[in-house]
């Protein structure tokens, strides 16, 4: 036994929904009294919640990092990709810092050198990736390496070879200095930001 499903419907002129014709008058009275169409998204919302709907869905919001105002829909992508104050890491030392400071930091950091054990040369960090693929282990300073070998032969037998620690100490000191500068700049920036917010 089939149930008749072809009940006639009428489109409500207020909310544009198809309503069973037998209920249209009751629906329209309730719909027009309690609902209104959002002018931005076109969604039907209760009149008493219209302001709340606008604030929660459409009102411009400020980025908590840089205070720039934007549409709510753009906030996540702004914080993840465009905000100048989002935290990123240096590709050379992995130090976290605001994106706005990254270029200047990497200009300095990428010019630091690192000792290559294969070819006995100091390589800039910005050139390390290319150097690692092309390094053939041959030193350009053959005179220096022959002197080192001669000194190694003159050492007493059984004496332990001294590892070059100068690089690690130098790198550690440089990293500490860069960290100190970054902390100082960050505290100055935050102090200036708090002074500006107190003025406004």
C-alpha positions as CSV (number, residue, x, y, z in Angstrom):
1,X,0.0,0.0,0.0
2,X,1.6,3.3,-1.1
3,X,1.4,6.4,0.9
4,X,0.6,9.5,-1.2
5,X,3.8,11.6,-1.2
6,X,2.7,14.2,-3.8
7,X,1.3,16.6,-1.2
8,X,1.1,20.0,-2.8
9,X,3.6,22.7,-1.4
10,X,3.7,26.4,-1.6
11,X,6.9,28.6,-1.4
12,X,6.9,30.9,1.6
13,X,7.4,34.5,0.3
14,X,9.4,35.3,3.5
15,X,11.9,32.5,3.7
16,X,11.7,31.0,0.2
17,X,11.2,27.4,1.6
18,X,8.6,25.0,0.2
19,X,6.0,24.4,2.8
20,X,3.0,22.0,2.7
21,X,0.1,24.1,1.4
22,X,-2.1,23.1,4.3
23,X,0.4,24.7,6.7
24,X,1.4,27.8,4.7
25,X,-0.7,30.3,6.6
26,X,0.4,29.2,10.0
27,X,4.1,28.9,8.8
28,X,4.0,32.4,7.2
29,X,2.6,34.0,10.4
30,X,5.4,32.4,12.5
31,X,8.1,32.9,10.0
32,X,7.5,36.6,9.3
33,X,7.2,37.4,13.0
34,X,10.3,35.6,14.2
35,X,12.8,35.2,11.4
36,X,14.8,37.7,9.2
37,X,17.2,37.2,6.4
38,X,20.9,38.0,7.0
39,X,21.9,40.7,4.5
40,X,25.4,39.3,4.2
41,X,25.0,35.5,3.9
42,X,21.2,35.3,3.2
43,X,20.6,32.8,6.0
44,X,17.3,33.0,7.9
45,X,18.1,33.8,11.6
46,X,15.9,34.5,14.6
47,X,15.3,38.2,14.8
48,X,16.4,38.2,18.5
49,X,19.7,36.6,17.5
50,X,20.4,38.7,14.5
51,X,23.1,40.9,16.2
52,X,24.7,37.9,17.7
53,X,24.8,36.1,14.3
54,X,26.5,39.2,12.7
55,X,29.1,39.4,15.5
56,X,29.9,35.7,15.6
57,X,29.9,35.2,11.8
58,X,30.5,38.4,9.8
59,X,31.9,41.2,12.1
60,X,35.5,42.2,11.3
61,X,38.0,40.8,13.8
62,X,41.5,41.9,14.9
63,X,44.5,39.6,14.6
64,X,45.7,38.9,18.1
65,X,49.4,39.1,16.9
66,X,49.5,42.2,14.7
67,X,46.1,43.9,15.5
68,X,45.2,44.1,11.8
69,X,41.4,44.1,11.2
70,X,40.0,41.7,8.6
71,X,37.0,39.4,7.7
72,X,36.6,36.5,10.1
73,X,36.9,34.1,7.2
74,X,40.4,35.4,6.5
75,X,41.7,35.3,10.0
76,X,43.1,31.7,10.0
77,X,44.9,32.0,6.7
78,X,46.3,35.4,7.8
79,X,47.7,34.0,11.0
80,X,49.1,31.0,9.3
81,X,50.6,32.6,6.2
82,X,50.5,36.4,6.1
83,X,50.8,37.9,9.6
84,X,54.1,39.7,9.9
85,X,54.2,38.7,13.6
86,X,53.6,35.0,13.2
87,X,56.4,32.9,14.5
88,X,58.7,31.2,12.0
89,X,62.1,29.5,12.3
90,X,65.4,30.4,10.7
91,X,66.4,27.7,8.2
92,X,70.0,27.9,9.3
93,X,69.8,27.9,13.1
94,X,66.1,27.0,13.7
95,X,65.7,30.0,16.0
96,X,62.0,31.0,16.3
97,X,61.3,34.7,15.5
98,X,58.6,36.9,14.0
99,X,58.3,36.6,10.3
100,X,58.9,40.3,9.8
101,X,62.4,39.9,11.2
102,X,63.3,36.6,9.4
103,X,64.9,38.1,6.2
104,X,67.3,40.4,8.2
105,X,68.1,37.5,10.6
106,X,68.8,35.0,7.8
107,X,71.0,37.6,6.0
108,X,73.3,37.5,9.0
109,X,72.8,33.9,10.0
110,X,73.3,32.5,6.5
111,X,76.7,34.2,6.2
112,X,78.1,32.2,9.2
113,X,80.5,29.5,8.2
114,X,80.7,25.8,9.1
115,X,83.8,23.6,8.7
116,X,83.5,20.9,6.1
117,X,85.3,17.7,7.4
118,X,85.6,16.4,3.8
119,X,87.4,19.2,2.1
120,X,88.7,21.1,5.1
121,X,87.1,24.4,4.1
122,X,84.7,26.8,5.8
123,X,81.4,27.0,4.0
124,X,78.7,29.6,4.4
125,X,75.5,28.1,5.8
126,X,73.5,29.6,2.9
127,X,75.7,27.6,0.5
128,X,75.8,24.4,2.6
129,X,73.1,22.5,0.7
130,X,74.8,23.1,-2.7
131,X,78.2,22.3,-1.2
132,X,77.1,19.0,0.3
133,X,76.0,17.8,-3.2
134,X,79.1,19.0,-5.0
135,X,81.9,18.4,-2.3
136,X,84.4,15.8,-3.6
137,X,86.5,15.8,-0.4
138,X,89.5,17.5,-2.1
139,X,91.0,20.4,-0.1
140,X,91.8,23.6,-1.9
141,X,94.4,24.3,0.8
142,X,96.8,21.5,0.1
143,X,99.7,23.3,1.8
144,X,97.7,23.7,5.0
145,X,96.7,20.1,4.9
146,X,100.3,18.8,4.4
147,X,101.4,21.0,7.3
148,X,98.6,19.4,9.5
149,X,99.7,15.9,8.4
150,X,103.4,16.8,9.2
151,X,102.3,18.0,12.7
152,X,100.3,14.8,13.1
153,X,103.4,12.7,12.3
154,X,105.5,14.7,14.9
155,X,103.0,13.9,17.7
156,X,104.0,11.3,20.2
157,X,102.7,7.8,19.4
158,X,99.7,7.1,21.5
159,X,98.8,10.8,22.0
160,X,95.1,11.4,21.3
161,X,94.3,13.6,18.3
162,X,92.7,16.9,19.3
163,X,89.4,17.6,17.7
164,X,88.8,21.1,16.4
165,X,86.5,22.7,19.0
166,X,87.0,26.3,17.8
167,X,84.0,26.0,15.4
168,X,81.6,24.7,18.0
169,X,82.6,27.3,20.5
170,X,82.4,30.0,18.0
171,X,79.0,28.8,16.8
172,X,77.7,28.5,20.3
173,X,78.9,32.1,21.2
174,X,77.4,33.4,18.0
175,X,74.0,31.7,18.7
176,X,74.0,33.1,22.2
177,X,74.7,36.6,20.9
178,X,72.0,36.3,18.2
179,X,69.5,35.0,20.8
180,X,70.4,37.9,23.2
181,X,69.8,40.4,20.4
182,X,66.5,38.8,19.4
183,X,65.3,38.8,23.0
184,X,66.3,42.4,23.4
185,X,64.5,43.4,20.2
186,X,61.5,41.4,21.2
187,X,61.3,43.1,24.6
188,X,61.7,46.5,23.1
189,X,59.0,45.8,20.5
190,X,56.6,44.5,23.2
191,X,57.3,47.5,25.4
192,X,56.6,49.9,22.5
193,X,53.4,48.0,21.7
194,X,52.2,48.1,25.3
195,X,52.9,51.9,25.4
196,X,51.0,52.4,22.2
197,X,48.0,50.4,23.5
198,X,48.0,52.5,26.7
199,X,48.0,55.7,24.7
200,X,45.0,54.5,22.7
